[in-house]
């Protein structure tokens, strides 16, 4: 039986501990503004890409291929879509959050590490459902390591994505990668109290599409929010995340019901 995942509400409770660190996070973000312009460029490209059909046909064909080769595993071992996504989410969150404080003083780094370890613990619970051990965050001790985190997730630097695919399916791997990207963005949105919103839009779009996630569910997580109060940004982000998690849970339940002995 799959490990019981920690409820999403637990995420919001642990984020209460980040309030004292939020200012440091924002200051660090401003210091890194030159590097972060790369993410802004990604967002501009994402808006154009989402509004066009460029590459859609090829992406749709690849999504169909992944769905086909993953079909038997989804029927054989149902109920793990949400677990794969959550595994990636927690690794992405922990890596980005802890890495954002790499240049802070030791006391702040220690507090950030405690919060990061909480997310890593949840990730290890999810990983156990796939028989994966030794899961940890991606260390980002330097600015270049930190800025490259999304690329490092996609390159599967820690090998977790490959293990998820080997123990489940290519579709589960895509959900894991989607989770890592969304989790990294969550660290910025939540820790800055909604003042930072710089998601890797094209990457989120790609992995969500390949995982068969509906556009209406991934789009709110892929576009930079502008013109809204920070509190609303946080609220809308949480609502979008919860909607995606609920959809994965419903699809898992439907698959389990279809494969249950009668």
C-alpha positions in Angstrom: 0.0 0.0 0.0 1.3 3.5 -0.8 2.5 5.6 2.0 -0.1 8.1 3.3 1.0 11.5 2.2 1.1 14.4 4.6 -1.8 16.8 4.0 -1.3 19.9 2.0 -2.5 21.9 5.0 0.7 20.9 6.7 2.6 23.0 4.2 0.7 26.2 5.2 1.3 25.5 8.9 5.1 25.1 8.5 5.2 28.3 6.4 4.2 30.3 9.5 7.8 29.7 10.7 9.2 31.6 7.7 7.8 34.9 8.6 10.9 36.0 10.5 13.0 35.1 7.5 10.9 36.6 4.8 12.6 40.0 4.9 16.0 38.4 4.4 14.7 36.4 1.5 13.4 39.6 -0.2 16.6 41.5 0.4 18.6 38.5 -1.1 16.2 38.5 -4.0 16.9 42.2 -4.7 20.7 41.6 -4.5 20.2 38.8 -7.1 18.1 40.9 -9.4 20.6 40.8 -12.1 20.6 37.0 -12.2 16.8 36.9 -11.8 16.3 38.9 -15.0 16.8 35.5 -16.6 13.6 34.3 -15.0 11.8 37.4 -16.1 12.8 36.7 -19.7 11.5 33.1 -19.3 8.1 34.6 -18.2 7.9 36.9 -21.2 8.6 33.9 -23.5 6.1 31.8 -21.6 3.3 34.3 -22.2 4.0 34.3 -25.9 4.3 30.6 -26.0 1.1 30.0 -24.1 -0.8 32.2 -26.6 0.5 30.4 -29.7 0.4 27.0 -31.2 4.1 26.8 -31.7 5.3 23.4 -30.7 1.9 22.3 -29.5 1.6 19.4 -32.0 5.0 17.9 -31.1 4.3 18.3 -27.4 0.8 16.7 -27.8 2.4 13.7 -29.6 4.9 13.2 -26.9 2.2 13.4 -24.2 0.2 10.7 -26.1 3.3 8.5 -26.3 4.0 8.9 -22.5 0.4 8.2 -21.7 0.5 5.0 -23.8 3.7 3.6 -22.4 2.5 4.5 -18.8 -1.0 3.0 -19.1 -0.1 -0.5 -17.9 1.8 0.8 -14.9 -1.0 3.2 -13.9 -3.4 0.2 -14.0 -1.0 -2.2 -12.2 0.0 0.2 -9.4 -2.7 3.0 -9.2 -2.8 5.9 -6.8 0.6 7.3 -7.1 0.2 10.4 -9.3 -0.2 12.7 -6.3 2.7 11.0 -4.5 5.1 11.6 -7.4 4.0 15.3 -7.7 4.3 15.8 -3.9 7.8 14.2 -3.9 9.0 16.7 -6.4 7.2 19.5 -4.7 8.9 19.0 -1.4 12.4 18.6 -2.9 11.9 21.7 -5.0 10.6 23.7 -2.1 13.4 22.6 0.3 16.2 23.1 -2.3 15.0 26.6 -3.2 14.2 27.8 0.2 17.5 26.6 1.9 19.5 27.8 -1.1 18.0 31.3 -1.0 19.7 31.8 2.4 23.1 30.4 1.4 24.8 33.9 1.9 22.9 34.8 5.1 24.5 34.7 8.5 24.9 31.3 10.3 21.9 31.8 12.6 19.5 32.5 9.6 21.0 29.6 7.6 20.3 27.3 10.6 16.7 28.4 10.8 16.2 27.9 7.1 17.7 24.5 7.2 15.3 23.4 9.9 12.4 24.4 7.7 14.0 22.7 4.7 14.5 19.5 6.7 10.8 19.5 7.4 10.0 19.4 3.7 12.7 16.8 3.1 11.1 14.6 5.7 7.8 14.8 3.8 9.6 14.0 0.6 11.1 10.9 2.1 7.7 9.7 3.1 6.5 10.1 -0.5 9.7 8.4 -1.8 9.1 5.4 0.3 6.0 4.7 -1.7 8.3 4.1 -4.7 10.9 2.2 -2.7 13.4 5.1 -3.1 15.8 5.9 -0.3 18.4 8.6 0.4 16.3 11.5 -0.9 17.5 15.0 0.0 17.4 18.5 -1.3 19.8 19.8 -4.0 22.4 21.9 -2.3 22.9 25.4 -3.6 25.8 26.9 -1.6 26.6 29.5 -4.3 24.5 32.0 -6.4 25.2 30.1 -9.6 24.0 26.8 -8.0 20.8 28.6 -6.8 20.0 30.3 -10.1 20.5 27.0 -11.9 18.1 25.0 -9.6 15.3 24.6 -12.2 17.8 23.4 -14.8 19.3 21.0 -12.2 15.9 19.6 -11.4 15.2 19.0 -15.1 18.7 17.4 -15.5 17.7 15.0 -12.7 20.9 15.8 -10.8 19.9 13.7 -7.8 18.7 10.8 -9.9 15.2 10.7 -8.2 13.4 11.3 -11.5 15.0 8.3 -13.1 14.2 6.1 -10.0 10.5 7.3 -10.1 10.3 6.3 -13.8 12.0 2.9 -13.2 9.7 2.1 -10.3 6.5 3.6 -11.9 6.3 5.2 -15.3 7.4 8.1 -17.6 4.2 9.9 -16.6 5.1 9.7 -12.9 8.5 11.1 -13.8 6.9 14.1 -15.5 4.7 14.7 -12.4 7.8 14.6 -10.2 9.6 17.2 -12.4 6.4 19.3 -12.4 6.3 19.1 -8.7 9.9 20.2 -8.3 9.4 23.3 -10.4 6.2 24.3 -8.7 7.8 23.6 -5.3 10.7 25.9 -6.1 8.3 28.7 -7.1 6.3 28.1 -3.9 9.3 28.8 -1.8 9.6 32.3 -3.4 5.9 33.1 -3.3 5.3 31.9 0.3 8.5 33.2 1.8 8.1 36.6 0.3 4.5 36.8 1.4 3.4 37.1 -2.3 5.9 39.8 -3.2 7.9 37.5 -5.5 6.4 35.6 -8.5 8.8 34.3 -11.1 7.7 30.8 -12.2 9.6 28.9 -14.9 6.6 29.0 -17.2 7.8 27.1 -20.2 9.1 24.3 -18.1 6.0 24.0 -16.1 3.9 24.0 -19.2 6.0 21.2 -20.8 6.0 18.8 -17.8 2.4 19.4 -17.0 1.4 18.8 -20.6 3.5 15.6 -20.8 1.9 14.4 -17.5 -1.6 14.9 -18.9 -2.5 17.8 -16.6 -5.2 20.1 -17.8 -4.2 23.6 -19.0 -6.7 25.2 -16.6 -4.8 23.6 -13.7 -1.2 24.4 -14.6 -1.6 27.8 -16.2 -2.2 29.7 -12.9 1.0 28.2 -11.6 3.1 29.1 -14.7 2.5 32.8 -15.2 3.9 35.7 -13.2 1.1 37.5 -11.3 1.0 41.2 -11.7 -1.3 43.9 -10.4 -2.6 42.1 -7.4 -2.0 42.6 -3.7 0.6 40.3 -2.2 -1.9 38.6 0.0 -4.1 37.9 -3.0 -1.1 36.4 -4.8 -0.5 34.0 -2.0 -4.2 33.1 -1.7 -4.5 32.5 -5.5 -1.4 30.5 -5.6 -2.5 28.2 -2.8 -5.9 27.8 -4.4 -4.2 26.8 -7.7 -1.9 24.4 -6.0 -4.8 22.8 -4.1 -6.9 22.5 -7.3 -4.0 20.6 -9.0 -3.5 18.4 -6.0 -7.2 17.6 -5.8 -7.3 16.7 -9.4 -4.4 14.3 -9.1 -6.1 12.7 -6.0 -9.4 12.3 -7.9 -7.6 10.7 -10.9 -5.7 8.4 -8.5 -9.0 7.4 -6.8 -10.7 6.8 -10.2 -7.8 4.6 -11.3 -7.9 2.6 -8.0 -11.6 2.1 -8.3 -11.3 0.9 -11.9 -8.6 -1.7 -10.9 -10.1 -2.9 -7.6 -11.1 -6.6 -7.5 -14.9 -7.1 -7.8 
